[in-house]
Amino acid sequence: MNRHKAIVLAISMLAGGLFGMRQAGAQTFLTYRCADGTQFIVGFYDADKRAFLQIDGEPVTLARRLTVSGARYSGAGVTLRIGKTGATTVKHLKRPVTACAVVEKPGL
């Protein structure tokens, strides 16, 4: 399986170079687990001010909102707040606001 992945990667890189494809911007994906049992994945892209969530099995795009401190994103009934200290809360589906923490990924 690893050999197959290496071949596909090599072909993709060659094709990208041949056709002058633009490289995608940097991206960050974080997995969160909340006090009420909610789990979600959030993705951020350098060229985009939105947050992309996968929560309750559904994709949700959140627009960045004005805030005094930290970052706040909302849309489709979901509000995500990330404080300057990293404290994160989420509110969705008419549930109360709940505290969340990043799930550490095991080493590869």
C-alpha positions as CSV (number, residue, x, y, z in Angstrom):
1,M,0.0,0.0,0.0
2,N,2.9,2.4,0.8
3,R,4.4,1.8,-2.6
4,H,1.0,2.6,-4.3
5,K,0.8,5.9,-2.3
6,A,4.4,6.8,-3.3
7,I,3.6,6.2,-7.0
8,V,0.4,8.3,-6.8
9,L,2.3,11.1,-5.1
10,A,5.1,11.1,-7.6
11,I,2.7,11.2,-10.5
12,S,0.7,14.0,-8.9
13,M,3.8,16.1,-8.3
14,L,5.0,15.6,-11.9
15,A,1.5,16.5,-13.3
16,G,1.4,19.5,-11.1
17,G,4.8,20.7,-12.3
18,L,3.9,20.1,-15.9
19,F,0.6,21.9,-15.9
20,G,1.8,24.8,-13.7
21,M,-0.7,24.1,-10.9
22,R,-0.8,26.6,-8.1
23,Q,0.1,25.2,-4.7
24,A,-2.6,25.3,-2.1
25,G,-2.2,27.7,0.8
26,A,-1.2,26.4,4.2
27,Q,-3.9,24.8,6.2
28,T,-4.5,23.8,9.8
29,F,-6.9,21.1,11.0
30,L,-7.7,20.6,14.6
31,T,-9.9,18.0,16.4
32,Y,-11.8,19.1,19.5
33,R,-13.6,17.2,22.2
34,C,-16.1,19.1,24.4
35,A,-17.3,18.8,28.0
36,D,-20.8,17.7,26.8
37,G,-19.4,14.9,24.6
38,T,-19.5,16.8,21.3
39,Q,-16.6,16.2,18.9
40,F,-15.7,18.3,15.9
41,I,-13.0,19.0,13.4
42,V,-12.2,22.6,12.3
43,G,-10.1,23.6,9.3
44,F,-8.4,26.9,8.7
45,Y,-6.8,28.0,5.4
46,D,-4.4,30.9,5.2
47,A,-6.1,32.6,2.2
48,D,-9.6,32.3,3.8
49,K,-11.0,34.0,6.8
50,R,-13.7,31.4,7.4
51,A,-13.6,28.3,9.6
52,F,-14.7,24.9,8.1
53,L,-16.3,22.6,10.6
54,Q,-17.4,19.0,10.6
55,I,-19.8,18.7,13.5
56,D,-22.5,16.1,14.1
57,G,-21.6,14.5,10.8
58,E,-22.4,17.7,8.8
59,P,-20.1,20.2,7.2
60,V,-20.6,23.8,8.3
61,T,-18.8,26.9,7.0
62,L,-18.5,29.6,9.6
63,A,-17.8,33.3,8.8
64,R,-15.4,35.2,11.0
65,R,-17.2,37.8,13.2
66,L,-16.1,40.9,14.9
67,T,-14.9,40.4,18.4
68,V,-12.9,42.3,21.1
69,S,-10.6,39.5,21.9
70,G,-9.6,36.2,20.2
71,A,-11.7,34.9,17.3
72,R,-15.4,34.2,16.8
73,Y,-16.9,32.3,13.9
74,S,-20.6,31.7,13.3
75,G,-23.1,30.4,10.8
76,A,-25.9,27.8,10.4
77,G,-26.7,27.9,14.1
78,V,-23.1,27.2,15.2
79,T,-20.9,29.6,17.1
80,L,-17.2,28.9,17.7
81,R,-15.1,31.1,20.0
82,I,-11.3,30.8,20.3
83,G,-9.9,33.0,23.0
84,K,-6.4,34.5,22.9
85,T,-5.3,32.0,25.5
86,G,-6.6,29.1,23.4
87,A,-9.8,28.6,25.5
88,T,-12.4,27.3,23.0
89,T,-16.2,27.1,23.3
90,V,-18.9,26.0,20.9
91,K,-22.6,26.5,20.8
92,H,-24.8,24.5,18.4
93,L,-28.3,23.0,17.9
94,K,-29.8,25.2,20.7
95,R,-27.5,23.5,23.2
96,P,-25.8,25.6,25.9
97,V,-22.2,26.9,25.3
98,T,-19.7,24.2,26.2
99,A,-15.9,24.3,26.7
100,C,-13.8,22.3,24.3
101,A,-10.1,21.2,24.1
102,V,-7.9,20.1,21.3
103,V,-7.5,16.4,21.1
104,E,-3.8,15.6,20.9
105,K,-2.9,13.5,17.9
106,P,-0.8,10.4,18.5
107,G,2.7,10.4,17.0
108,L,3.0,8.9,13.5
